[in-house]
């Protein structure tokens, strides 16, 4: 995590707010999937020389289709809000929360954004052991697609459709494999929740939240194996927004049919995913808020961020507020 220049983030984030003309409501209300005939769904371009990618196949696919910058660089929250909504119909609550977590990992705080390869930081904020499609950090390359791991997951689906029970079982099989082979295996409550979130995301993006975990196996395989949106195979973006609430409900459903025991002390609810993501993303927002108050007594950007959160989910803001005023340093969290 990179906190030494957190204050410098104010300038670019404030610029983003100004570019939006203060019209946060208009921005959020305008977020929607791109039309079905948008050429970006058809135009797939793998990364070239100088382009960067993340440990997340979904973000990589969006970059490969130019819904977010193809070079994978300078992903600001406004850019992510628009790109994730257009390409996968990800809700603003998910994007703002994950974007905040991504900014924590940025190697270039002055840009006000992060590069996709900044996310390749072990156990924070996205990378974790027992990934469905990546090797563990212990084995070296933890960011590139690793076919043996993914093959062990996708081969467990018998037939053309996914289902919750098999998806949960396949996810747990990866945990068991990593635990057996990796002497430094790290798998606490955060990894437990995020790994279920990883499964919920592919089930919902490859169909829709109301599909109860059913999606075409071929669509899921293309997303992971090629980091491509399977448009030519017949997939179309979900007509329903994919939110922290919908993902959290699916995490709970997956856990309910999984053979995997919860880590000691963990209680899995429909809010567990939201709680875990907020716990990470709020570190960034609290650091920025504190710097604004202490250094310049200027809360313009902080007010802008909080208004975004309030418009997305008032309860989210209320839960963040005590942490924004927490006096501990980020490194102590």
C-alpha positions in Angstrom: 0.0 0.0 0.0 1.2 3.5 -0.8 0.3 6.3 1.5 3.3 8.7 1.5 1.7 11.1 -1.1 -1.9 10.6 -0.2 -2.4 14.4 0.1 -1.4 14.9 -3.5 -4.5 13.0 -4.6 -6.6 16.1 -3.7 -5.7 18.0 -6.9 -6.6 15.4 -9.5 -9.7 14.2 -7.6 -10.9 17.8 -7.3 -10.3 18.2 -11.0 -12.5 15.2 -11.7 -15.2 16.8 -9.6 -14.9 20.1 -11.6 -15.0 18.2 -14.9 -18.2 16.7 -13.8 -19.5 20.3 -13.2 -20.6 19.3 -9.7 -23.4 17.4 -11.4 -23.0 14.2 -9.4 -26.7 13.3 -9.7 -26.6 13.6 -13.5 -23.5 11.4 -13.6 -25.0 8.7 -11.5 -28.3 8.9 -13.2 -26.6 8.6 -16.6 -24.9 5.3 -15.8 -26.2 2.5 -17.9 -25.1 -0.4 -20.1 -23.9 0.4 -23.5 -26.4 -0.3 -26.4 -26.3 -4.0 -27.5 -24.9 -2.9 -30.9 -22.0 -0.9 -29.4 -19.0 -1.8 -31.4 -16.8 -2.1 -28.3 -18.6 -5.4 -27.5 -17.4 -6.8 -30.8 -13.9 -5.2 -30.9 -11.5 -7.2 -28.8 -7.9 -6.2 -28.6 -5.5 -8.0 -26.2 -2.9 -6.0 -24.4 0.0 -4.8 -26.5 3.5 -3.5 -25.7 3.4 -1.1 -22.7 -0.2 -2.1 -21.7 -0.8 -3.4 -18.2 -3.4 -5.7 -16.7 -4.6 -6.8 -13.3 -5.2 -10.1 -11.5 -9.0 -9.6 -12.3 -10.2 -11.1 -15.6 -13.3 -8.8 -15.5 -11.3 -5.6 -15.4 -8.9 -7.0 -18.0 -11.8 -7.8 -20.3 -13.2 -4.3 -20.0 -9.7 -2.9 -20.9 -9.4 -5.3 -23.8 -12.8 -4.0 -25.2 -11.9 -0.3 -24.5 -14.6 0.3 -21.9 -11.8 1.4 -19.6 -8.4 2.6 -20.9 -6.9 -0.1 -23.1 -3.5 0.6 -21.8 -4.8 -0.2 -18.3 -3.5 3.1 -16.9 -4.9 6.0 -14.9 -8.2 4.5 -13.9 -10.0 7.3 -12.0 -13.3 6.8 -10.3 -15.3 8.7 -12.9 -13.7 6.6 -15.7 -14.5 3.4 -13.8 -18.0 4.4 -13.0 -18.8 4.9 -16.7 -16.7 2.0 -18.1 -17.9 -0.7 -15.6 -21.6 0.4 -16.1 -21.4 0.4 -19.9 -19.5 -2.9 -20.2 -20.9 -5.0 -17.4 -23.7 -3.0 -15.8 -21.8 -2.8 -12.5 -23.6 -0.6 -10.0 -22.0 2.7 -8.8 -21.8 1.4 -5.2 -19.6 -1.5 -6.3 -17.4 0.7 -8.5 -16.9 3.5 -6.0 -16.0 1.1 -3.3 -13.6 -1.0 -5.4 -12.2 2.2 -7.0 -11.3 3.5 -3.5 -9.5 0.2 -2.8 -7.7 0.5 -6.1 -6.5 4.0 -5.3 -4.9 2.7 -2.1 -2.7 0.5 -4.2 -1.6 3.2 -6.7 2.1 3.6 -7.5 1.4 7.1 -8.8 -0.9 9.0 -6.4 -0.4 12.3 -8.3 -2.5 10.9 -11.2 -5.6 10.5 -9.1 -6.0 7.0 -10.5 -4.4 3.7 -10.5 -3.0 1.4 -13.2 -4.4 -2.1 -13.4 -1.1 -3.7 -12.5 -1.1 -1.7 -9.2 -3.7 -4.2 -8.1 -1.1 -7.0 -8.2 -0.2 -6.6 -4.5 -0.4 -9.7 -2.4 -3.6 -10.0 -0.3 -4.6 -6.4 -1.1 -7.0 -5.3 -2.4 -8.0 -7.9 -5.0 -5.2 -10.5 -5.2 -5.5 -13.4 -2.8 -4.5 -17.0 -2.4 -6.7 -19.7 -3.8 -7.7 -17.6 -6.8 -9.9 -19.4 -9.3 -7.6 -18.6 -12.2 -4.2 -17.4 -10.8 -1.4 -19.0 -8.9 -0.7 -18.2 -5.3 1.9 -15.5 -4.6 4.2 -18.2 -3.1 4.6 -19.8 -6.6 5.8 -16.6 -8.3 3.4 -15.2 -11.0 0.2 -14.4 -9.2 -1.3 -12.1 -11.8 -1.3 -14.1 -15.1 -3.9 -16.6 -16.1 -2.9 -20.1 -15.0 -4.8 -22.8 -16.9 -4.4 -25.7 -14.5 -6.2 -23.8 -11.7 -9.0 -22.6 -13.9 -9.4 -26.0 -15.6 -9.9 -27.6 -12.2 -12.7 -25.1 -11.6 -14.5 -25.2 -14.9 -14.3 -29.0 -15.3 -16.6 -29.4 -12.3 -19.6 -28.1 -14.2 -21.3 -30.9 -16.0 -23.5 -29.7 -18.8 -23.7 -26.2 -20.3 -24.9 -24.2 -17.3 -23.4 -23.2 -14.0 -25.3 -23.6 -10.7 -24.7 -22.3 -7.2 -23.9 -25.6 -5.6 -21.2 -26.6 -8.1 -19.8 -23.1 -8.2 -19.4 -23.2 -4.4 -17.9 -26.6 -4.5 -15.4 -25.6 -7.3 -14.4 -22.5 -5.3 -13.8 -24.6 -2.2 -11.7 -27.1 -4.2 -9.3 -24.3 -5.0 -9.0 -23.4 -1.3 -8.2 -27.0 -0.5 -5.6 -27.3 -3.2 -3.8 -24.1 -2.2 -3.9 -25.1 1.5 -2.3 -28.4 0.6 0.4 -27.1 -1.7 1.2 -23.6 -0.4 3.2 -23.5 2.8 2.5 -19.8 3.2 -1.2 -20.1 2.5 -3.1 -17.0 3.6 -6.8 -17.3 4.0 -8.6 -15.3 6.7 -12.0 -13.8 6.8 -11.2 -11.2 4.2 -9.9 -13.7 1.7 -12.9 -16.0 2.5 -15.4 -13.3 1.7 -13.6 -11.9 -1.4 -13.2 -15.4 -2.9 -16.9 -15.9 -2.7 -17.3 -12.5 -4.2 -15.1 -13.5 -7.1 -17.5 -16.4 -7.9 -20.6 -14.2 -7.4 -19.3 -11.6 -9.9 -18.8 -14.1 -12.7 -22.2 -15.7 -12.1 -24.0 -12.4 -12.3 -22.0 -10.7 -15.0 -22.3 -13.7 -17.3 -26.1 -13.6 -16.9 -27.9 -11.4 -14.4 -28.4 -11.1 -10.6 -31.9 -12.7 -10.7 -30.7 -15.8 -12.6 -29.9 -17.7 -9.3 -26.4 -18.6 -10.2 -27.2 -20.0 -13.7 -25.0 -18.9 -16.6 -23.6 -20.4 -19.7 -20.3 -22.3 -18.8 -18.9 -21.3 -22.2 -19.4 -17.6 -21.4 -17.7 -17.9 -18.1 -14.8 -19.8 -19.7 -14.2 -17.2 -22.3 -14.2 -14.4 -19.7 -11.5 -16.1 -17.6 -9.5 -17.9 -20.3 -9.4 -15.2 -23.0 -10.3 -12.1 -20.8 -12.9 -11.3 -23.5 -16.6 -10.5 -23.3 -18.3 -13.5 -25.0 -20.4 -11.3 -27.3 -19.9 -13.4 -30.4 -21.0 -16.5 -28.4 -24.3 -14.9 -27.6 -23.7 -13.2 -24.3 -25.3 -9.8 -23.7 -24.7 -7.4 -20.8 -27.0 -7.9 -17.8 -30.2 -5.8 -18.0 -30.1 -5.6 -14.1 -27.4 -3.6 -12.3 -24.9 -5.7 -10.4 -24.5 -4.1 -7.0 -22.9 -4.8 -3.6 -26.3 -5.8 -2.4 -26.9 -8.3 -5.2 -23.4 -9.7 -5.0 -23.7 -9.9 -1.2 -26.9 -11.9 -1.4 -25.2 -14.3 -3.9 -22.2 -14.7 -1.6 -24.6 -15.7 1.2 -26.4 -18.1 -1.2 -23.1 -19.7 -2.3 -21.9 -20.1 1.3 -25.2 -21.6 2.3 -24.8 -24.5 -0.2 -21.0 -24.8 0.1 -19.2 -27.7 2.0 -16.6 -25.1 3.2 -16.6 -24.2 6.9 -16.3 -20.5 7.7 -13.1 -19.2 9.4 -13.2 -19.1 13.1 -15.2 -16.2 14.3 -16.7 -15.4 10.9 -20.5 -14.8 10.5 -21.6 -14.8 6.9 -24.6 -12.5 6.1 -25.9 -10.8 3.0 -23.9 -7.7 4.0 -20.6 -9.5 4.5 -19.2 -8.6 1.0 -20.2 -5.0 1.4 -18.7 -4.8 4.8 -15.4 -6.3 3.6 -15.1 -4.0 0.6 -16.0 -0.9 2.6 -13.5 -1.8 5.3 -10.7 -1.6 2.6 -12.0 1.3 0.5 -12.7 3.5 3.5 -9.0 3.6 4.3 -8.5 5.7 1.2 -11.4 8.0 1.7 -10.6 8.6 5.4 -6.9 9.4 4.6 -8.0 11.9 1.9 -10.6 13.4 4.2 -8.1 13.8 7.1 -5.5 15.4 4.8 -8.0 17.9 3.5 -9.0 19.0 6.9 -5.6 19.1 8.6 -3.6 20.6 5.7 -5.8 23.0 3.9 -9.1 23.0 5.9 -10.6 22.4 2.4 -13.3 19.8 2.3 -14.5 20.4 -1.3 -13.2 17.0 -2.6 -14.2 15.2 0.6 -17.7 16.7 0.3 -17.9 15.6 -3.4 -16.9 12.0 -2.4 -19.4 11.9 0.4 -22.2 13.2 -1.8 -21.4 10.4 -4.3 -21.6 7.8 -1.5 -24.8 9.4 -0.1 -26.6 9.4 -3.4 -25.5 5.7 -4.0 -26.3 4.4 -0.6 -27.0 6.5 2.4 -26.3 3.7 4.8 -22.9 3.2 3.2 -22.0 6.9 4.1 -23.3 6.5 7.6 -21.1 3.4 8.1 -18.1 5.2 6.6 -18.5 8.4 8.6 -17.1 7.1 12.0 -14.1 5.7 10.1 -13.5 9.0 8.2 -13.1 10.6 11.6 -11.0 7.9 13.1 -7.7 9.3 14.5 -5.6 6.2 13.8 -3.2 6.3 10.9 -3.8 4.1 7.9 -0.8 2.0 8.7 -2.4 1.1 12.0 -5.6 -0.2 10.4 
